[in-house]
Amino acid sequence: MTDPDYCAEILSPSTIDHWDDSADVIVIGYGIAGACAALEARRAGADVLVIERASGGGGASALSAGIFYFGGGTDVQMAAGYEDTPDNMFDFLMASTGAPDAQLVRRFCDNSVAQFDWLEAQGVPFNRGHYKGKSVIAPTDDCLASTGNEKLWPFNKISIPVPRGHKVAKEGDGGGALAMAALIAACEREGVRVEADSRVNALFRDEAGRIIGVRAKQSDGQKFFRAARGVVLAAGAFGMNREMVSHYAPQFPNSCEPLGIPNNDGDAIRLGQAANAELRSMDGIIATASFYPPEQLIKAILVNSDGERFVAEDSYHGRTAQAIMEQRGTTAYLVMDSAIFAYPEVDNAHHRLVDGWETVAEMEAGLDMPHGSLQRTMKKYNEGAAQGDDALFHKDKDWLQPLDQGPYAAFEVSYSNSCYYYITLGGLKTSSDAEVLDTCGNVIPGLFAAGACVSSIAQDGRGYASGLMLGPASYFGRVAGENAASA
Ligand SMILES: Cc1cc2nc3c(=O)[nH]c(=O)nc-3n(C[C@H](O)[C@H](O)[C@H](O)COP(=O)(O)OP(=O)(O)OC[C@H]3O[C@@H](n4cnc5c(N)ncnc54)[C@H](O)[C@@H]3O)c2cc1C
């Protein structure tokens, strides 16, 4: 999957005798981060050139579900009757994120309401609907939904749980295409120039250490583009680059399939590295193979091959996936009784029904678990559930119901048998002004970055919430564009 011919380089301008084109700000990549950067740089008065490897804009952003994580009291939250504040959102993200960068989180939370308003003003369609069910992607066109671990213990004790997933107004999946269509149309209206079918493979650095241009490969050779004010890296994630994934996230089972476009193979990260950029949270990955919907399956329990529970089953599906990955052999089973039995509805997860059994003891033997283990686990769980209490993981009482109505069944949800899909979360380290930082913590002059090529708010699957890519990518894309234009 990796292109052996691709080698990101740093060049001196003295190595070339001409520039093919120039602009104030050059943006590399035309997904959501690039489009937002281009728009903001253009509105700050800069001549902006987007250089895109594909034949047109969109990127993985156009493939996405179109869920943006925003809060702090957006119009949509208020219309649904929720009170949220930037501080409440900050407290949640700081508590739930593995290794949060407080400055990035603070800035994102403080500007979240304005960022939602800005996207709407660009023509990205959102409505004021509220989906109250628990699903991976709301099947309706409702905007607001709970898409993270806000209601989960202990986060529900640290901040007031409110929904923050803001989905583009489209039934079910696919809202990302609508968002990108609106943003690309806005770029066209504003006069953003685009050089398509051009793969950036080098950055030019002047004697003072400033990034002043890029080289891009086109079908008829290499072209040189000068950036008078700044370069914005917005070329997406590295999930499609299997070598990079196994190098940076060796713990990650290679049976999983990456989500994205083929061009999500880490070019921006490699370009940044060539300029001595620091990387952050490169082992951070969000994987998913949700066992819900249907919601009733959240009342089941997840056990490992020792017959022990290891996670609250009402966790966000990415948190659950991370917990399964940490079990021996990445093996886990979803165990239920006849009262809640149902098949998991996420088709492409392919969770296998192992079997049905008359008793828990037979199920324990059928799943090859240590004698007495699953029986003990279920007895303890059922006793607590009858009292509306889960002493082990504090699963919400809405999902607690004794599993004592035989026969019993188990689905295998192991990485080795189910189909897990993932996106990468790690990338370039940036300041809250979207400046790329070097390995000594200094700003690399003239170089900015945003989107899935940077390590932003989300650090790992445990702390991820749907929308934590598009939300920060759109906001910090704008920050990058504005700062590049004024650099
Ligand atoms: C199926 C799916 C569903 C998702 N759903 C959601 C969701 O609902 N909410 C959410 O927050 N996140 C979601 N994500 C993740 C999210 O879509 C991405 O993290 C986000 O779109 C990244 O935006 P970006 O602008 O950084 O990168 P991209 O949108 O991938 O854009 C990067 C662009 O850079 C171009 N490029 C690459 N290399 C070069 C180069 N060398 N030179 C020039 N151009 C280059 C690419 O061709 C591409 O157009 C989803 C992802 C997938 C795949």
The ligand as a Gaussian input file, in Angstrom:
#p B3LYP/6-31G(d) Opt

LIG

0 1
 C      -16.076000       6.380000       6.657000
 C      -15.597000       7.457000       7.591000
 C      -16.507000       8.072000       8.440000
 C      -16.067000       9.076000       9.305000
 N      -16.983000       9.748000      10.047000
 C      -16.577000      10.754000      10.848000
 C      -17.510000      11.557000      11.550000
 O      -18.725000      11.425000      11.387000
 N      -17.032000      12.513000      12.390000
 C      -15.696000      12.748000      12.545000
 O      -15.329000      13.632000      13.315000
 N      -14.785000      12.037000      11.852000
 C      -15.196000      11.074000      10.990000
 N      -14.276000      10.405000      10.264000
 C      -12.878000      10.867000      10.287000
 C      -12.793000      12.158000       9.475000
 O      -13.519000      12.008000       8.276000
 C      -11.362000      12.545000       9.160000
 O      -10.564000      12.497000      10.301000
 C      -11.330000      13.969000       8.593000
 O      -12.203000      14.053000       7.501000
 C       -9.930000      14.364000       8.179000
 O       -9.993000      15.577000       7.472000
 P       -8.689000      16.137000       6.789000
 O       -9.077000      17.371000       6.093000
 O       -7.603000      16.204000       7.776000
 O       -8.253000      14.985000       5.762000
 P       -8.944000      14.472000       4.427000
 O      -10.379000      14.820000       4.383000
 O       -8.565000      13.066000       4.233000
 O       -8.261000      15.373000       3.312000
 C       -6.888000      15.249000       3.044000
 C       -6.649000      15.581000       1.581000
 O       -5.244000      15.640000       1.347000
 C       -4.961000      15.058000       0.092000
 N       -3.556000      14.660000       0.063000
 C       -2.954000      13.589000       0.634000
 N       -1.643000      13.592000       0.387000
 C       -1.390000      14.696000      -0.352000
 C       -0.209000      15.242000      -0.921000
 N        0.999000      14.669000      -0.771000
 N       -0.305000      16.373000      -1.675000
 C       -1.512000      16.983000      -1.861000
 N       -2.662000      16.509000      -1.334000
 C       -2.599000      15.387000      -0.564000
 C       -5.941000      13.907000       0.005000
 O       -6.124000      13.483000      -1.336000
 C       -7.188000      14.508000       0.631000
 O       -8.033000      15.111000      -0.314000
 C      -14.700000       9.421000       9.360000
 C      -13.788000       8.810000       8.503000
 C      -14.236000       7.858000       7.601000
 C      -13.255000       7.288000       6.636000

